[in-house]
Amino acid sequence: MSSTYNDITTCISFCTNDSRYLKRCLEEVRVFSSQIIVTVCDHFFNGEKEDYPLLHQLYQEYSDCEWIEYPYLHNELYNPYVCSSPESVNWKMYWHATSRYIAYFFIKHPYTLFLDVDEIVEGEKFHSWLKSKAYTNYNAIRLQNYYYFREAHFRATQHHNNTLIARTKALSPERIFNPDDRFGIFLKIPEPKWENVSGLDGKPMIHHYSGVKTKNEWLKKGKTVGHDWEKDWASLIEEEYARGFMGKDFTFGHNYEIVSPYFDPLAVSLKNETYPPFISHVRRVTKEEIRRLEIKRSYL
């Protein structure tokens, strides 16, 4: 990486439905990350196959990252100590956790930043915050995010706390593999911990664009997201995209202000070309390999 900073691994959870965020996400984290791991499942978490032509295109375009691809298991989980089935409300959430669980075994640095690919960090601003070294006093930190919906200039007046940075030694498979996403990891890590963290200027350093999607991308997300059981997503999406934005989102009910976009995901043009089925720099893991790595780590 181009950064001179050397103690941060960034782990990015990815699927091709979120491809429009990838280039900018990587550009920003390259500023401060010494290692970038991108994990992707070969299926979406409802069991549908991934878009392999697009995935292979991205493997080639972003070959400087450590891509880790893992197979979806239709009736079992990677962690042998957790029992769940596709009928469970937690099934898809455990697959979100699997992406971070698998990345964990390949982390090389003392601190780990867990990102979803639709979370765009202000790289230089975050790098300056890192140089203050405040984070080294904590085992886990929840970072404030701006949240956007429909279009990149509609920003919620309420901030989120999605993104997590953790001391790598404070992580474990048991802490990562839980159905409560990164908040669940944060809760399981012992003190000292820090929440609602912003940049040196008192403002969030991360822009969360999960709500800025085309209608079709939203419909895909509604079927595959871990929270699919919480709402009738398809009806909400159809209603939302039948009209202009009315000032509240259907996910959180936030109020919005109009801002100049930091980044506009909808301006990104997506290609979809066919590439050879095997890309040498992609690490394809199996459940058995991950289990061996977990056993090996338990003896260290």
C-alpha positions as CSV (number, residue, x, y, z in Angstrom):
1,M,0.0,0.0,0.0
2,S,1.1,3.6,-0.5
3,S,0.5,4.5,3.1
4,T,3.4,4.9,5.5
5,Y,1.1,3.9,8.4
6,N,1.8,0.3,9.4
7,D,-0.5,-1.0,12.1
8,I,-4.0,-1.0,10.5
9,T,-5.7,-3.9,8.6
10,T,-8.9,-2.9,6.9
11,C,-11.4,-5.8,6.4
12,I,-14.1,-5.0,3.9
13,S,-17.3,-7.0,3.5
14,F,-18.4,-7.1,-0.1
15,C,-21.0,-8.4,-2.6
16,T,-21.5,-7.4,-6.2
17,N,-24.8,-5.7,-5.5
18,D,-22.6,-3.1,-3.8
19,S,-20.1,-2.8,-6.6
20,R,-20.7,0.9,-7.2
21,Y,-19.0,1.7,-3.9
22,L,-15.9,-0.5,-4.2
23,K,-13.5,1.8,-6.2
24,R,-14.0,4.8,-3.9
25,C,-13.9,2.7,-0.7
26,L,-10.6,1.2,-1.7
27,E,-9.1,4.6,-2.8
28,E,-9.8,6.1,0.6
29,V,-8.6,3.2,2.8
30,R,-5.4,2.9,0.8
31,V,-4.4,6.2,2.4
32,F,-4.0,4.6,5.9
33,S,-4.2,0.8,5.6
34,S,-1.1,-1.4,5.4
35,Q,-3.3,-4.4,4.6
36,I,-6.7,-4.5,2.9
37,I,-8.8,-7.7,3.0
38,V,-11.9,-8.0,0.9
39,T,-14.2,-11.0,1.7
40,V,-16.9,-12.1,-0.6
41,C,-19.2,-15.2,-0.6
42,D,-19.8,-17.1,-3.8
43,H,-23.5,-16.7,-3.2
44,F,-25.8,-14.0,-1.8
45,F,-27.0,-14.8,1.7
46,N,-30.4,-16.0,0.5
47,G,-28.6,-18.7,-1.5
48,E,-28.6,-17.0,-4.9
49,K,-25.4,-17.3,-6.9
50,E,-23.1,-14.3,-7.1
51,D,-22.6,-12.3,-10.4
52,Y,-19.4,-14.1,-11.4
53,P,-18.6,-12.2,-14.5
54,L,-18.7,-8.9,-12.5
55,L,-16.8,-10.5,-9.6
56,H,-14.0,-11.6,-11.9
57,Q,-13.8,-8.2,-13.4
58,L,-13.4,-6.7,-10.0
59,Y,-10.8,-9.2,-9.0
60,Q,-8.6,-8.1,-11.9
61,E,-9.2,-4.4,-11.5
62,Y,-8.3,-4.4,-7.8
63,S,-5.6,-7.1,-7.6
64,D,-3.6,-5.2,-5.0
65,C,-6.2,-6.2,-2.4
66,E,-6.3,-9.5,-0.6
67,W,-9.4,-11.0,-2.0
68,I,-10.8,-14.0,0.0
69,E,-13.7,-15.9,-1.6
70,Y,-15.6,-18.5,0.4
71,P,-18.4,-20.9,-0.5
72,Y,-21.9,-20.6,0.8
73,L,-23.1,-23.6,2.7
74,H,-26.9,-24.1,2.3
75,N,-27.6,-26.0,5.5
76,E,-24.7,-25.3,7.9
77,L,-22.5,-22.5,9.2
78,Y,-18.7,-22.2,9.3
79,N,-18.5,-21.9,13.1
80,P,-19.2,-25.5,14.4
81,Y,-20.2,-24.2,17.8
82,V,-23.2,-22.2,16.5
83,C,-26.4,-24.0,15.5
84,S,-28.8,-22.3,13.1
85,S,-30.8,-23.1,10.0
86,P,-32.1,-21.2,6.9
87,E,-35.5,-20.9,8.7
88,S,-34.0,-18.9,11.5
89,V,-34.2,-15.1,11.6
90,N,-30.5,-15.1,12.4
91,W,-29.4,-17.2,9.5
92,K,-28.4,-14.4,7.2
93,M,-26.9,-12.4,10.0
94,Y,-24.6,-15.3,10.7
95,W,-23.5,-15.1,7.1
96,H,-22.7,-11.4,7.5
97,A,-20.6,-12.4,10.5
98,T,-18.9,-15.1,8.4
99,S,-17.3,-12.6,6.2
100,R,-15.5,-11.0,9.2
101,Y,-14.9,-14.3,10.9
102,I,-13.0,-15.6,7.8
103,A,-11.1,-12.3,7.4
104,Y,-9.9,-12.6,11.0
105,F,-7.6,-15.5,10.3
106,F,-5.6,-13.4,7.8
107,I,-5.2,-10.2,9.7
108,K,-1.5,-9.2,10.1
109,H,-1.6,-5.9,12.1
110,P,-2.3,-4.8,15.6
111,Y,-5.6,-2.9,14.8
112,T,-8.4,-3.9,12.6
113,L,-11.0,-1.6,10.9
114,F,-14.2,-3.5,9.9
115,L,-16.0,-1.8,7.0
116,D,-18.9,-2.6,4.8
117,V,-18.0,-1.5,1.3
118,D,-20.8,1.1,1.2
119,E,-19.0,3.0,4.1
120,I,-16.7,5.5,2.5
121,V,-14.0,6.8,4.9
122,E,-12.5,10.2,4.4
123,G,-9.0,8.8,4.0
124,E,-6.8,11.8,4.8
125,K,-9.1,12.9,7.7
126,F,-9.0,9.4,9.2
127,H,-5.2,9.2,8.7
128,S,-4.8,12.4,10.7
129,W,-7.0,11.0,13.5
130,L,-4.9,7.8,13.6
131,K,-1.8,9.9,14.0
132,S,-3.2,11.3,17.2
133,K,-2.8,7.8,18.6
134,A,-6.0,8.2,20.8
135,Y,-7.3,4.8,19.5
136,T,-4.4,2.9,21.1
137,N,-5.9,3.5,24.5
138,Y,-8.9,1.3,23.7
139,N,-9.8,-2.3,22.7
140,A,-12.8,-1.3,20.6
141,I,-14.1,2.0,19.1
142,R,-17.4,2.7,17.4
143,L,-17.0,5.5,14.8
144,Q,-19.7,7.9,13.9
145,N,-21.1,7.8,10.3
146,Y,-23.1,10.2,8.1
147,Y,-26.1,8.3,6.6
148,Y,-27.5,9.0,3.1
149,F,-30.7,7.9,1.4
150,R,-32.0,7.9,-2.2
151,E,-29.4,10.3,-3.5
152,A,-26.0,11.4,-2.3
153,H,-27.1,14.9,-1.4
154,F,-29.8,13.7,1.0
155,R,-28.0,13.3,4.4
156,A,-29.7,12.3,7.6
157,T,-29.5,14.8,10.5
158,Q,-28.9,11.8,12.8
159,H,-25.5,10.1,12.9
160,H,-25.0,6.3,13.0
161,N,-22.3,4.3,14.8
162,N,-21.8,1.4,12.4
163,T,-18.0,1.2,11.8
164,L,-15.8,-0.6,14.2
165,I,-12.0,-0.4,14.9
166,A,-10.7,-3.0,17.3
167,R,-7.4,-4.1,18.8
168,T,-6.7,-7.3,16.9
169,K,-5.6,-9.1,20.1
170,A,-9.0,-8.4,21.6
171,L,-10.8,-10.2,18.8
172,S,-11.6,-13.9,18.7
173,P,-13.8,-16.1,16.5
174,E,-16.4,-16.3,19.3
175,R,-16.6,-12.5,19.6
176,I,-16.8,-12.0,15.8
177,F,-19.3,-14.8,15.0
178,N,-22.5,-13.4,16.4
179,P,-25.8,-12.3,14.8
180,D,-25.6,-8.7,16.1
181,D,-23.1,-7.5,13.5
182,R,-20.3,-5.2,14.6
183,F,-22.3,-3.9,17.5
184,G,-22.3,-7.5,18.8
185,I,-18.5,-7.6,18.5
186,F,-18.2,-4.3,20.3
187,L,-20.3,-5.6,23.2
188,K,-18.2,-8.8,23.6
189,I,-14.8,-7.0,23.6
190,P,-13.7,-6.1,27.1
191,E,-13.1,-2.5,28.3
192,P,-11.7,0.0,27.7
193,K,-14.0,1.0,24.8
194,W,-15.1,4.2,23.2
195,E,-18.3,5.1,21.3
196,N,-19.6,8.0,19.2
197,V,-16.2,8.8,18.0
198,S,-15.7,11.6,15.4
199,G,-12.7,13.2,13.7
200,L,-10.3,15.8,15.1
201,D,-12.8,18.5,13.9
202,G,-15.7,16.9,15.8
203,K,-17.4,15.6,12.6
204,P,-17.9,12.1,11.3
205,M,-15.1,10.7,9.2
206,I,-17.2,8.1,7.4
207,H,-20.0,8.4,4.8
208,H,-22.5,5.5,4.9
209,Y,-24.2,5.2,1.5
210,S,-26.2,2.0,1.9
211,G,-29.4,3.9,1.3
212,V,-28.1,5.3,-2.0
213,K,-29.0,2.7,-4.6
214,T,-31.1,2.1,-7.7
215,K,-34.5,0.6,-7.3
216,N,-33.2,-2.8,-8.5
217,E,-30.3,-2.7,-6.1
218,W,-32.6,-2.0,-3.3
219,L,-34.9,-4.9,-4.3
220,K,-31.9,-7.2,-4.4
221,K,-30.8,-6.0,-0.9
222,G,-34.3,-6.5,0.5
223,K,-34.1,-10.2,-0.5
224,T,-30.5,-10.8,0.7
225,V,-29.9,-8.6,3.7
226,G,-29.7,-10.1,7.2
227,H,-32.6,-8.0,8.3
228,D,-34.9,-9.2,5.6
229,W,-37.5,-10.4,8.1
230,E,-37.9,-6.9,9.8
231,K,-40.0,-5.2,7.1
232,D,-41.9,-5.8,3.9
233,W,-39.0,-4.4,2.0
234,A,-40.4,-5.0,-1.5
235,S,-43.5,-3.0,-0.8
236,L,-41.6,-0.2,0.9
237,I,-39.2,0.0,-2.1
238,E,-41.9,0.0,-4.7
239,E,-43.8,2.8,-2.8
240,E,-40.6,4.9,-2.4
241,Y,-39.5,4.7,-6.0
242,A,-43.0,5.5,-7.3
243,R,-42.4,9.1,-6.2
244,G,-39.8,11.6,-5.3
245,F,-38.1,11.6,-2.0
246,M,-40.5,12.9,0.7
247,G,-37.9,13.7,3.4
248,K,-37.8,10.5,5.5
249,D,-36.3,7.1,4.7
250,F,-38.2,3.8,5.1
251,T,-35.4,2.1,7.0
252,F,-34.9,4.4,10.1
253,G,-37.4,7.2,9.7
254,H,-34.6,9.9,9.8
255,N,-35.0,13.5,8.8
256,Y,-32.8,14.8,6.1
257,E,-30.8,17.9,4.9
258,I,-29.5,18.7,1.5
259,V,-25.7,18.7,1.3
260,S,-23.0,18.8,-1.4
261,P,-22.1,15.1,-2.0
262,Y,-18.7,13.8,-0.7
263,F,-19.1,11.0,-3.2
264,D,-22.0,10.1,-5.5
265,P,-22.4,6.3,-5.9
266,L,-25.2,6.7,-8.5
267,A,-22.7,8.5,-10.8
268,V,-20.5,5.4,-11.0
269,S,-20.9,3.4,-14.2
270,L,-20.7,-0.4,-13.7
271,K,-19.2,-2.7,-16.3
272,N,-19.9,-6.4,-16.6
273,E,-17.5,-8.3,-18.7
274,T,-16.6,-12.0,-18.9
275,Y,-13.1,-13.0,-17.5
276,P,-11.5,-16.4,-17.1
277,P,-13.0,-18.4,-14.3
278,F,-9.8,-18.6,-12.3
279,I,-7.9,-15.6,-11.0
280,S,-4.6,-16.6,-9.4
281,H,-4.4,-13.8,-6.7
282,V,-7.8,-14.6,-5.2
283,R,-7.7,-16.9,-2.2
284,R,-10.5,-19.4,-2.2
285,V,-11.0,-20.9,1.2
286,T,-13.1,-23.8,2.5
287,K,-14.8,-24.5,5.8
288,E,-12.2,-27.2,6.5
289,E,-9.3,-24.8,5.9
290,I,-10.9,-22.2,8.2
291,R,-11.5,-24.8,10.9
292,R,-7.8,-25.8,10.7
293,L,-6.7,-22.2,11.1
294,E,-9.0,-21.8,14.1
295,I,-7.6,-24.8,15.8
296,K,-4.0,-23.7,15.0
297,R,-4.7,-20.2,16.4
298,S,-6.2,-21.7,19.6
299,Y,-2.8,-23.2,20.4
300,L,-0.8,-20.0,19.8
